[in-house]
Amino acid sequence: MLVVRDISAVYPGGIRAFTGVSFEAEARENIALVGANGAGKTSLLLALIGILPLSSGSVNVDGVELDPENPGELRRKVGLVFQNPEDQLFMPSIYEDLVFGPLNLGLSGERAARRAADALELLGIPQLRDRSPLRLSGGEKRLAAIATVLTMRPEVMLFDEPTAFLDPRARRSLVTALKPLPHTKIIATHDLPFAAQVCSRALILKDGAIRAQGRPDALFSDSALMEECGL
């Protein structure tokens, strides 16, 4: 379980990222973070993994609390998929990207290779194993980036705008790949139909605070709420 209690964060210069955010996510639950540009979605994801320091509050995953001085223990339980896959794919081949993390954790080559194979099979993309990231489509890059996070065996996965830059076919493939993954997922997205397809709950952020939460179909059909939040 992911437990977020009254967290706030401020960027250098005193710019508020978000304030007083609290929510819980059960095992295997998919939650959408929805909001206009600048609402705090990406900042919140970065704070959940300790990249953006908290000014107050706490983040806990299955009894492990985020320690600002030593975030490594929690980071082993939480994986972040960046908006741009090229921020995660930097090796000559997808296989080398997949084993990079496990090898740096100290796993043997054999165990790292097994994790890579498992991640590729889970997403249905074993054919990408020896391909160069430079020769992949946008949708293939997105799935490969997700696979690199899966090799780290996180319990919680964070996604920043996963449908960005995808054409309709790649978007459908992403939906098919994400829904069966046995992880708690927190998904920051502008794509309301995608959020409704994949997530059972949505948190709507406005000006760095949670304005509303509930079932995506109910929230997204509230035209006054959507207008107020710039959606």
N, C-alpha and C positions, 0 to 999 in steps of 0.2 A: 504494500500500500504506500502511496505517495501522500504525505501530509504537509501542506503548506500553511503556515500560521502567521498571518499579519505581517507579511514581508513588504519592505520598502527598499528602494535603491535610488541613489542620486549619482549622476554623472559628474565628472570633474567640472568645476565651475559652478556647481550648485544647481545644475539642471535636473529636475525631477524625472526619473524614469517611470516609476509607478509607486503607488502608496497603498498600504493596508490590504494587500491581496491575500485572501485565505480560500483554500479549497482542499478537498481530498479526492483522490482517484483510487478506486479499487483495482485489484489485480485484473488485468485484461480489459479494463475499461478504456474507451477511446473518447477523449475530450477535445473539442475544438476551441481554440482561442481566436475569437473573431473581433475585428475592430478596424477602424479607418487607419490610414497611415499616421504614425505618430502616437497611436493609442497605447503603445507599450508592449506589444506582442513579442517582438524579438528580444527586447530587453528582459522580459520575464523569463523567456527560455534561457538566456545567458545567465541569469541569476540562479535558476534552478540547478545549474551545473557548476556554479561557482566561478564563472568567468567574469560576471559583473558582481562585485561585492555587495552584500546586503548592508543596509544601514540599520535595519532592525528586522525582527522576526526570525523564523526558523523554517528549514526544509528538512524533512525526514523521509527516508525510504527504508521501509522494513526495519526500523530500529536504528538505522545509521543516520546520524544528523550531519548536515553540512557544516564543516568546520572551516571558517575563513582562513585559518592558518595552515590547514592541511586538508584540502578538498579532495585529495586523491582517493580516499576510501569511498566516498559517495560517488565519485566519477566512475568507479568500477561498476556501479549499479545503474548508471544513467548514461545513455548515449544520445548525441545530438547530430541530426542530419541537417547540414547547412542548406540555405536556399540555393546556392550555386554549387552544383556537384564538383566543379573544378577546384573548389576549395578543399576537397577531400580526395581527389584523384590526381596524384602527382608522380606516380611511378611509371615506368615504361609499359607495364602490362597490368591488367586488372588483378591477376593472381598476385603480383608483387604488392599491390595496394592492399589486398585482402589479408596477406600474412604479415604485413608491416606491424600492425598493432599487436597481435598475439606474440610475435617474436620479441617485441619490445617489452612485453609483460614477462618474458623469460620462458615462454613455452618452447618446447622442442620443435624442430622443423616438421616432424611427423604430426604433432598435435596441431600446429598452426595450419598445416595443409588440410587436415581433417575439418577444422573449423571453416576454412575457405570453401571446401567442397560442400559442407552442410549449408552454408549461407547461400551459395549459388543454387543449390537444389531447392531450398525453401522458397526462393523467389522465382524459381523456374527459368534461370538464366545460365545454366552450365556452359552454354556455347560461348559465353563472353570471357571465359577464364583466361585465354591467352591473347585476347585482343588488346590493342592500345586504346587508352581513353580518347585519344585524338581521332579515332576511327569509329566512335560510337555516336548514335543518334542522341538527341536530348533525353528521350525516354529511357534509353539504355544506360546513359550516364547516371540518371536519377536512381535506377534500380541498383546499379553497381555501387553508388555511394551508400545506399541503404545497406547493401551487403557488407561493406567495410565496417559499419557499425555493428551489424549482427555478429561478426566474428569476435567481438569483444564480450559477447554474451550479457548484454545489459538486461535489467528487469524492467526499466522504464525507457521508452524511446521518445525523444523530442524531435519534432519536424518543423522546420521553418519554411512556410510557403511551398509545400512539396509539388503542387501542380504548376508552379511558375514556369513559363517558357515551354509548356508541353502542348502538343497538338491533341485533338480529341482522342485519337487512337492511343497515344501514349498515356493520356489521362485515364482511359479505361483500363489499360494494363496495370497502372499504378493502383487503382481501386482494387482490382483483382488480387494484386500482390499483398496489399496492406491488410485487408480484412482478416485473413486467416492467421496473421502473425500473433503468437501467444504472448504479447507484451502489453503492458500499460502504455498507452500512446497519448501524448499531448501534442496537438497539431495546430500550429498557428497558420491561419489561412484567410485569404479574401474570398475564396471560392466557396460560396454558400451551398450550391448543389453538392459539391464534393463533401463538405462538412456534414451535410444531411445524410449522404450515402454511407459514410464511414464511421461517424461518431454518434454515440447515444446521448451525449450531453454537450452543450455549448456554454462557454463563458464569453459574454460580450464586454469588451474593454472600451472605456471612454476616458480620455484624459488620464490614463494611468491607474484607473480603478475599475473594479468589476461593476458594471451598470446593471447587468441582468444575467441570470443563468437558468437553464432548463433544457427541455428537449429542443433540438434544432428546428424541427418543423414548426413548433409553436412559436418560438422566438422569431424565426425568419418571416413568418406570416403576419407579424405585428408591424404594420407599416409605420405607425407613429414611432415605435422604438427604433426601427431601422433608420428612419429619417433623423431622429435625434442623435443617433450614433454615427451618422455619415455613411451609412451602408446602403 
